[in-house]
Amino acid sequence: MKVSKGVIFAGYDCVKVENRALSLWITQSLGPRIIGLALKGRENIFAELPETTIDCPGRGVYHLRGGHRLWIAPEDPRYTYLPDNEPVLVRESEAGVKVVQPVDVQLGIQKSLTIYLEEEAGEVIVEHHLQNLNQDTVELAPWAITQLKPGGVAILPQASTPVDQFGVLPNRQITLWPYTEMNSPQISWGDRYIFVRANMNSGALKIGFPNTIGWLGYVLGDTLFVKTASFLPGESYFDMGSSSECYCNPLFLELETLGPRTWLKPGEITTHRETWKLYEQVDFSADEESAKNLIEKLKI
């Protein structure tokens, strides 16, 4: 793993972390954000959104920027959308790079990311940390959000095996947000996969579900991005039990994972881990058979 500081990427002062397979860029002047991810010789697969903002009531605006971010669930604009415009502390070790955000006085929660990159593989491990520096216990969950460039197709795997010996009990659950149209042409409802095409001209959609399989995928051109996070049976998740979510609008598509809802005592830290993989030269069309063949071929 090679770490280079003071690198300008997408207009931000960044730390560049790379191995023989891929590169990623972590912002230093704000964040914590992973603003870019690319296979060697290829373009950044993450969305770049320098002008896109949303309102944080009483605190100004939150700049989406693109890339990968850590939010706090449940979603509440007053707290979830708190601006992250301050410089972060970047610590390098043999194992990886840790990025620590200053504590927000109003919220009392400190965000940090730890990024691990092996020498050869096109794989990244990202640990998302929330530490409670309040004097009171708080209920929350880490929420890891990756913004990807439009023009591709998201693959959302669905449980297909029965959960009881007779096959009569339900085995899956889908959560929809109010602005999601059931008959949206961007959504294909398969038996084993839901596909979301990131080619919207207006509006937005969002789908959530308990992801017992664990991974989410996005194909852009001939590149496949896969992120994996553990689903913990028996734990409670926000958003009607959703551990994985997909949001899409004309500017970007998001793949999101959440940790279980946690009562975090003063001083305690909760950690949510994702594994990212990039595959190149994939052959894919948005149908069940093509997805099945691709997943089996890549052993995802």
Beta strands, then each sheet from edge to edge (+ up, - down):
strand 1: 2-9
strand 2: 12-18
strand 3: 22-27
strand 4: 33-39
strand 5: 48-56
strand 6: 60-73
strand 7: 89-92
strand 8: 97-100
strand 9: 109-117
strand 10: 123-132
strand 11: 138-148
strand 12: 153-157
strand 13: 175-176
strand 14: 187-189
strand 15: 193-197
strand 16: 205-209
strand 17: 215-220
strand 18: 223-228
strand 19: 244-249
strand 20: 252-258
strand 21: 262-264
strand 22: 269-279
sheet 1: 1+ 2- 3+ 4- 6+ 5-
sheet 2: 1+ 2- 3+ 4- 6+ 11- 20+ 19- 16+ 13-
sheet 3: 1+ 2- 3+ 4- 6+ 11- 21+
sheet 4: 7+ 8- 9+ 10- 22+ 18- 17+ 12- 15+ 14-
end
